[in-house]
Amino acid sequence: MQPLDALIREAGAWADRPAPAPAALAPDDEAEVARMLQICNACRYCEGFCAVFPAMTRRLEFGKADVHYLANLCHNCGACLHACQYAPPHEFAVNIPRAMARVRVRTYQDYAWPRAFGALYARNGLTLAVALAFGLALFLALALALRGTLWQASPGGDFDAVFPHTLMVAVFTPVFLAAVLALGLGIRGFWRDQAVGPAAAPAAAEAARAVATLKYLDGGHGQGCNNADDAFTLARRRFHQSTFYGFLLCFLSTSVATIEADLMGWKAPYAYTSLVPLLGIAGGIALVVGTVGLWRLNLQRDPMQGAVAQQAMDRGFIALLFLIATSGLLLAALRATASMPLLLAVHLGAVIAFFVTLPYGKFAHGPFRAAALLKWAVERRQPSNLLIDDESTA
């Protein structure tokens, strides 16, 4: 095994290299992460904080695939930055959360499908997301206005009387399938390059638990992330969970409604006590709570803890989810009024915009992180490859 003093000297040599220009997508982002990880590998103070550091210690060198894997394994909780003795203003300038955030965006770009669409990650910001949603909503509203049905009550609050079920299926199905295909092929390329091998059931179950509980947003000690005042808080974990499960409930509500309509012939409007509205309303409330909380934390968070250039994409994603949730809740509450067609146009515009931007926006961080967590669950069950004796390092 390579002696500690040799690792420290090597880390010092890496630290003497000039830091890259602070561009959001500088071409040497991966090299900068590798430089920092060499220093971290010599120190290892943060080894118990999250999965990144034990995974790091299984490597002595960090190629592009390794850097992409570790960057997506990072949950950006900020604990390592606050604990690091080599963080700025130290000359080593180690800032793992910011460096990892920059590389994560490069990962999405490198594995985007089609590859030429990777540049959309840099442009998919708040302005684009909101403009696309309201542009689509305006188009739908104009179509209703031309029919003279933009502002009129529908008997029983029947959505199908405004936009027929078959029309909505014809519009949403290709958009949804295209988004899933593009994102799925990107994850497939990432997984193939990681050369993980088959995932056994225990590893898959461990990764699923880590995803479901957002395990690595606890800061490694159960007290949570560091936020604006440097204090530990579980707020970021809780708001992420509220957003995550709210989205799943809304998706489940839509799926149940589709099954009931297409297979059982049960059409809207639904009673408020039936399964579809109950799932949708619960999901909408959870989404509003989660997105409002995440927006607030995003505004308050120390810029040192992430890539500033990525904030527009983060906020665009949060804004779209918030718009979907609030318009859906208003639609459920006011479905029997004359405002229902206009609210439906706004809601559908936001939903279409979300799925159009889904493969090339912040949503991608979920599947990529899940793949990285699965690799870690597989890898930690395998023997280490660091079988280096003293003679080979002489």
C-alpha positions as CSV (number, residue, x, y, z in Angstrom):
1,M,0.0,0.0,0.0
2,Q,1.3,3.4,-0.9
3,P,2.6,5.2,2.3
4,L,0.6,8.1,3.7
5,D,3.5,10.6,3.3
6,A,3.8,9.7,-0.3
7,L,0.1,10.4,-0.8
8,I,0.4,13.7,0.9
9,R,3.4,14.7,-1.3
10,E,1.4,13.7,-4.4
11,A,-1.6,15.7,-3.2
12,G,0.6,18.7,-2.6
13,A,1.9,18.4,-6.1
14,W,-1.7,18.3,-7.5
15,A,-2.6,21.3,-5.3
16,D,0.3,23.3,-6.9
17,R,-1.3,23.0,-10.3
18,P,-3.2,26.2,-11.4
19,A,-6.9,26.1,-10.7
20,P,-9.2,26.2,-13.7
21,A,-11.0,29.4,-14.9
22,P,-14.3,29.7,-13.1
23,A,-16.5,29.0,-16.1
24,A,-19.6,27.0,-15.5
25,L,-18.7,24.3,-18.1
26,A,-14.9,24.6,-18.3
27,P,-13.3,21.8,-20.2
28,D,-11.1,20.8,-17.3
29,D,-13.8,20.4,-14.7
30,E,-13.1,16.7,-14.4
31,A,-9.4,17.4,-13.9
32,E,-10.2,19.8,-11.1
33,V,-12.3,17.2,-9.3
34,A,-9.5,14.7,-9.8
35,R,-7.0,17.2,-8.2
36,M,-9.3,17.7,-5.2
37,L,-9.9,14.0,-4.7
38,Q,-6.2,13.3,-4.6
39,I,-6.0,15.7,-1.7
40,C,-9.0,14.2,-0.1
41,N,-7.6,10.7,-0.5
42,A,-4.5,11.8,1.5
43,C,-6.6,13.4,4.2
44,R,-9.7,11.2,4.6
45,Y,-11.2,13.2,7.4
46,C,-14.6,13.1,5.7
47,E,-14.6,9.4,5.1
48,G,-17.8,8.8,7.2
49,F,-19.8,11.7,5.8
50,C,-21.4,10.0,2.7
51,A,-20.8,7.3,0.1
52,V,-18.5,9.5,-2.0
53,F,-15.5,9.3,0.3
54,P,-15.5,5.5,0.9
55,A,-15.9,5.1,-2.8
56,M,-13.1,7.5,-3.4
57,T,-10.7,5.5,-1.1
58,R,-11.1,2.5,-3.4
59,R,-9.2,4.4,-6.1
60,L,-5.8,6.0,-6.5
61,E,-6.4,7.6,-9.8
62,F,-9.6,9.3,-11.1
63,G,-10.4,8.9,-14.8
64,K,-13.4,10.6,-16.4
65,A,-15.8,7.7,-15.7
66,D,-14.7,7.7,-12.0
67,V,-15.2,11.4,-11.7
68,H,-18.6,11.3,-13.3
69,Y,-19.6,8.4,-11.0
70,L,-18.5,10.2,-7.8
71,A,-20.0,13.5,-8.9
72,N,-23.4,11.8,-9.3
73,L,-23.0,10.0,-6.0
74,C,-22.5,13.4,-4.3
75,H,-25.8,14.8,-2.9
76,N,-24.3,18.3,-2.4
77,C,-25.1,18.4,1.3
78,G,-22.1,20.6,2.0
79,A,-20.8,18.8,5.1
80,C,-17.4,18.1,3.6
81,L,-16.9,21.8,2.7
82,H,-17.6,22.9,6.2
83,A,-15.3,20.3,7.7
84,C,-12.5,20.7,5.2
85,Q,-9.2,22.2,6.4
86,Y,-8.1,22.7,2.8
87,A,-11.2,24.7,1.7
88,P,-10.8,28.3,0.5
89,P,-9.0,30.5,1.4
90,H,-6.4,27.7,1.8
91,E,-4.1,27.5,-1.2
92,F,-5.4,24.0,-2.0
93,A,-8.8,25.5,-2.6
94,V,-10.7,22.2,-2.1
95,N,-14.4,22.7,-2.6
96,I,-15.9,19.3,-3.4
97,P,-19.6,20.4,-3.6
98,R,-19.0,23.1,-6.2
99,A,-16.6,21.0,-8.3
100,M,-19.0,18.0,-8.2
101,A,-22.0,20.2,-9.2
102,R,-20.1,21.4,-12.3
103,V,-19.2,17.9,-13.3
104,R,-22.7,16.6,-12.8
105,V,-24.0,19.0,-15.5
106,R,-21.2,17.8,-17.8
107,T,-22.3,14.2,-17.2
108,Y,-25.8,15.0,-18.3
109,Q,-24.4,16.7,-21.4
110,D,-22.0,13.9,-22.3
111,Y,-24.7,11.3,-22.0
112,A,-27.6,13.3,-23.5
113,W,-29.5,11.6,-26.3
114,P,-29.4,12.7,-29.0
115,R,-25.9,13.9,-28.2
116,A,-26.4,17.2,-30.0
117,F,-29.1,18.0,-27.5
118,G,-26.7,18.1,-24.6
119,A,-26.2,21.8,-24.9
120,L,-29.9,22.2,-23.8
121,Y,-28.8,21.6,-20.2
122,A,-26.9,24.9,-20.2
123,R,-29.9,26.8,-21.6
124,N,-32.8,25.1,-19.7
125,G,-33.2,27.8,-17.1
126,L,-36.0,29.5,-15.2
127,T,-36.9,31.9,-18.1
128,L,-37.1,29.1,-20.7
129,A,-39.1,26.8,-18.4
130,V,-41.7,29.4,-17.4
131,A,-41.9,30.9,-20.9
132,L,-42.5,27.5,-22.5
133,A,-45.2,26.6,-20.0
134,F,-47.1,29.8,-20.5
135,G,-46.6,29.7,-24.2
136,L,-48.2,26.3,-24.4
137,A,-50.9,27.4,-22.0
138,L,-51.6,30.5,-24.2
139,F,-51.9,28.2,-27.3
140,L,-54.4,26.0,-25.6
141,A,-56.3,29.0,-24.2
142,L,-56.5,30.5,-27.7
143,A,-57.9,27.3,-29.1
144,L,-60.6,27.3,-26.4
145,A,-61.3,31.0,-27.1
146,L,-61.9,30.3,-30.8
147,R,-64.4,27.6,-29.8
148,G,-66.0,30.0,-27.4
149,T,-65.4,27.7,-24.4
150,L,-62.6,29.5,-22.6
151,W,-64.8,30.8,-19.8
152,Q,-67.8,28.6,-19.1
153,A,-68.7,26.0,-16.6
154,S,-68.8,22.4,-17.6
155,P,-71.5,20.1,-16.2
156,G,-70.1,18.4,-13.1
157,G,-66.6,19.8,-13.8
158,D,-66.0,17.4,-16.6
159,F,-62.4,17.9,-18.0
160,D,-63.2,15.7,-21.0
161,A,-65.8,18.2,-22.2
162,V,-63.0,20.8,-22.6
163,F,-60.3,18.6,-24.0
164,P,-61.4,15.1,-25.0
165,H,-59.6,12.2,-23.3
166,T,-58.5,10.8,-26.6
167,L,-57.0,14.1,-27.6
168,M,-55.0,14.4,-24.4
169,V,-53.7,10.8,-24.8
170,A,-52.7,11.6,-28.4
171,V,-50.7,14.7,-27.2
172,F,-49.1,13.4,-24.0
173,T,-48.2,9.8,-25.0
174,P,-45.6,10.7,-27.6
175,V,-44.1,13.5,-25.5
176,F,-43.9,11.2,-22.5
177,L,-42.4,8.3,-24.4
178,A,-39.9,10.5,-26.1
179,A,-38.7,12.0,-22.8
180,V,-38.4,8.5,-21.2
181,L,-36.5,7.2,-24.2
182,A,-34.1,10.1,-24.3
183,L,-33.4,9.9,-20.5
184,G,-33.3,6.1,-20.5
185,L,-30.7,5.9,-23.3
186,G,-28.6,8.5,-21.4
187,I,-28.6,6.5,-18.2
188,R,-27.8,3.3,-20.2
189,G,-24.7,5.0,-21.7
190,F,-23.6,6.1,-18.2
191,W,-24.1,2.6,-16.7
192,R,-22.3,0.9,-19.6
193,D,-19.3,3.2,-19.2
194,Q,-19.1,2.5,-15.5
195,A,-18.6,-1.3,-16.2
196,V,-20.4,-2.3,-13.0
197,G,-21.5,-5.8,-13.8
198,P,-24.8,-7.4,-12.7
199,A,-26.5,-6.0,-9.6
200,A,-27.6,-8.6,-7.1
201,A,-30.9,-8.2,-5.2
202,P,-29.3,-7.1,-1.9
203,A,-27.4,-4.3,-3.7
204,A,-30.5,-3.2,-5.6
205,A,-32.5,-3.1,-2.3
206,E,-29.8,-1.1,-0.6
207,A,-29.7,1.4,-3.5
208,A,-33.5,1.6,-3.5
209,R,-33.6,2.4,0.2
210,A,-31.0,5.1,-0.2
211,V,-33.0,6.7,-3.0
212,A,-36.3,6.4,-1.1
213,T,-35.0,7.9,2.1
214,L,-32.5,10.3,0.6
215,K,-30.0,8.7,3.1
216,Y,-27.0,10.9,2.1
217,L,-28.8,14.2,2.8
218,D,-28.3,13.6,6.5
219,G,-24.7,14.9,6.5
220,G,-23.3,11.6,7.5
221,H,-24.2,12.2,11.2
222,G,-28.0,12.3,11.0
223,Q,-28.2,16.1,11.6
224,G,-28.6,17.1,8.0
225,C,-26.9,19.6,5.6
226,N,-25.3,22.9,6.4
227,N,-27.2,25.9,5.2
228,A,-26.9,29.7,5.1
229,D,-26.0,30.0,8.8
230,D,-23.7,27.0,8.8
231,A,-26.0,25.2,11.2
232,F,-27.1,21.6,10.5
233,T,-30.6,21.2,9.3
234,L,-32.7,18.4,7.9
235,A,-34.9,20.9,6.0
236,R,-33.3,20.2,2.6
237,R,-33.8,16.4,3.1
238,R,-37.5,16.9,4.1
239,F,-38.3,19.3,1.3
240,H,-36.7,17.0,-1.2
241,Q,-38.7,14.1,0.1
242,S,-41.9,16.1,0.0
243,T,-41.2,17.0,-3.6
244,F,-40.2,13.5,-4.6
245,Y,-43.2,11.7,-3.1
246,G,-45.6,14.5,-4.1
247,F,-44.5,14.0,-7.7
248,L,-44.9,10.2,-7.4
249,L,-48.4,10.6,-6.0
250,C,-49.4,13.0,-8.9
251,F,-48.0,10.6,-11.4
252,L,-49.8,7.7,-9.8
253,S,-53.0,9.7,-9.9
254,T,-52.7,10.2,-13.6
255,S,-51.8,6.6,-14.2
256,V,-54.8,5.4,-12.2
257,A,-57.1,7.8,-14.2
258,T,-55.7,6.5,-17.5
259,I,-56.2,2.8,-16.5
260,E,-59.7,3.5,-15.3
261,A,-60.6,5.4,-18.5
262,D,-59.0,3.0,-21.0
263,L,-59.5,-0.4,-19.4
264,M,-62.6,0.1,-17.2
265,G,-64.4,2.8,-19.0
266,W,-64.6,5.0,-15.9
267,K,-64.4,8.6,-17.0
268,A,-64.1,11.9,-15.2
269,P,-65.5,13.8,-13.3
270,Y,-64.5,11.8,-10.2
271,A,-65.9,12.3,-6.7
272,Y,-63.5,14.0,-4.4
273,T,-63.5,10.9,-2.2
274,S,-62.4,8.6,-5.1
275,L,-58.8,7.4,-5.5
276,V,-57.7,9.6,-8.4
277,P,-58.5,13.0,-6.7
278,L,-57.2,11.8,-3.4
279,L,-53.9,10.9,-4.8
280,G,-53.7,14.0,-6.9
281,I,-54.6,16.4,-4.1
282,A,-52.2,14.8,-1.6
283,G,-49.5,14.9,-4.2
284,G,-50.2,18.5,-5.2
285,I,-50.0,19.6,-1.5
286,A,-46.8,17.8,-1.0
287,L,-45.3,19.3,-4.2
288,V,-46.3,22.8,-3.1
289,V,-44.7,22.4,0.3
290,G,-41.5,20.8,-1.2
291,T,-41.0,23.3,-4.0
292,V,-41.6,26.3,-1.9
293,G,-39.1,25.0,0.7
294,L,-36.5,24.1,-1.9
295,W,-36.9,27.5,-3.6
296,R,-36.3,29.3,-0.3
297,L,-33.3,27.1,0.5
298,N,-31.9,27.7,-3.0
299,L,-32.1,31.5,-2.5
300,Q,-30.5,31.3,0.9
301,R,-27.7,28.8,0.3
302,D,-24.1,29.9,0.3
303,P,-22.8,30.2,-3.3
304,M,-19.7,28.2,-2.2
305,Q,-21.9,25.1,-1.9
306,G,-22.8,24.8,-5.6
307,A,-22.3,25.9,-9.2
308,V,-23.8,29.3,-9.6
309,A,-24.4,28.7,-13.3
310,Q,-26.6,25.8,-12.5
311,Q,-29.0,27.8,-10.4
312,A,-31.2,28.8,-13.3
313,M,-31.7,25.2,-14.3
314,D,-32.5,24.3,-10.7
315,R,-35.0,27.1,-10.3
316,G,-36.7,26.4,-13.6
317,F,-37.3,22.8,-12.5
318,I,-38.7,23.9,-9.2
319,A,-40.9,26.6,-10.8
320,L,-42.4,24.1,-13.3
321,L,-43.2,21.6,-10.5
322,F,-44.8,24.4,-8.4
323,L,-46.8,25.6,-11.4
324,I,-48.1,22.1,-12.0
325,A,-49.0,21.6,-8.4
326,T,-50.8,24.9,-7.8
327,S,-52.7,24.9,-11.1
328,G,-53.7,21.3,-10.4
329,L,-55.0,22.1,-6.9
330,L,-56.9,25.2,-8.2
331,L,-58.3,23.0,-11.0
332,A,-59.6,20.5,-8.4
333,A,-61.1,23.2,-6.2
334,L,-62.7,25.2,-9.0
335,R,-63.6,22.5,-11.5
336,A,-67.3,23.4,-11.3
337,T,-66.8,27.1,-12.1
338,A,-66.4,29.0,-15.3
339,S,-62.7,29.4,-14.7
340,M,-62.1,25.7,-15.1
341,P,-61.2,25.7,-18.9
342,L,-58.6,28.4,-18.5
343,L,-57.1,26.7,-15.4
344,L,-57.0,23.4,-17.4
345,A,-55.1,25.1,-20.2
346,V,-52.6,26.5,-17.8
347,H,-52.2,23.1,-16.0
348,L,-51.8,21.2,-19.3
349,G,-49.3,23.8,-20.6
350,A,-47.1,23.4,-17.5
351,V,-47.3,19.6,-17.7
352,I,-46.3,19.4,-21.4
353,A,-43.5,21.9,-20.8
354,F,-42.2,19.7,-17.9
355,F,-42.1,16.6,-20.0
356,V,-40.6,18.4,-23.0
357,T,-37.7,19.6,-20.8
358,L,-37.5,16.5,-18.6
359,P,-34.6,14.8,-20.4
360,Y,-32.5,18.0,-20.5
361,G,-33.1,19.6,-17.2
362,K,-32.7,19.1,-13.4
363,F,-34.9,16.0,-13.4
364,A,-32.0,14.1,-14.8
365,H,-30.1,14.3,-11.5
366,G,-32.6,11.8,-10.0
367,P,-32.0,8.8,-12.4
368,F,-28.2,9.5,-12.7
369,R,-27.9,9.6,-8.9
370,A,-29.9,6.4,-8.5
371,A,-27.5,4.7,-11.0
372,A,-24.5,6.0,-9.0
373,L,-26.0,4.7,-5.8
374,L,-26.6,1.3,-7.4
375,K,-23.0,1.2,-8.5
376,W,-21.9,2.0,-5.0
377,A,-24.1,-0.7,-3.5
378,V,-22.6,-3.2,-6.0
379,E,-19.0,-2.0,-5.6
380,R,-18.9,-2.0,-1.8
381,R,-19.7,-5.7,-1.9
382,Q,-16.7,-6.4,-4.1
383,P,-13.1,-6.8,-2.9
384,S,-10.9,-3.7,-3.4
385,N,-8.7,-3.5,-6.5
386,L,-5.9,-1.7,-4.5
387,L,-3.7,-4.7,-4.3
388,I,-0.4,-2.8,-4.4
389,D,2.7,-4.0,-2.6
390,D,5.7,-2.0,-1.5
391,E,7.8,-3.3,-4.3
392,S,5.4,-2.2,-7.0
393,T,5.4,1.4,-5.6
394,A,9.1,1.7,-5.2
